[in-house]
């Protein structure tokens, strides 16, 4: 993952960059490179040296890197008013969150289930209502220094509870 900061200055003072995280590097031209499996928050400091009538100044920006998401692989109705949710594995994360709702837009009646550990790839959800349609989506999370970083939600699938 790379991007350019594009900092500009007035005057001729030299621009220098520094990063607070060793996995987030900034080149002398302002190009930011983030290591492949890095997740967390990094502070990038931009400093401009004194030149002519302009004083030395600095500005800090923060970059938050979230984990990669996963794909919802299957969703099936199971006997006893249950559904079985399965997803693809991401070995770099702490766990997964499953969200299900009777609303396609997930605006009301949401319930979220957290699955700790990245080795579990399925979850059975019970106590559902027969005849209702449930929409389900999944995302990953990684805990770094007691802070959880979440991926975006997967695309949703639905199942109608018949059994």
Secondary structure, DSSP 8 states (H G I E B T S, - for coil): -EEE-----SSS--EEEEESSTTEEE-TTSEEEE-TT--EEEEEEEEE--BTTB--EEEEEEEEE------EEEEEEETTTEEEEEE---TTSSEEEEEEESSTT--SS-EEEEEESSS--EEEE-S--TT-EEEEEEEEEEEETTEEEE------EEEE---
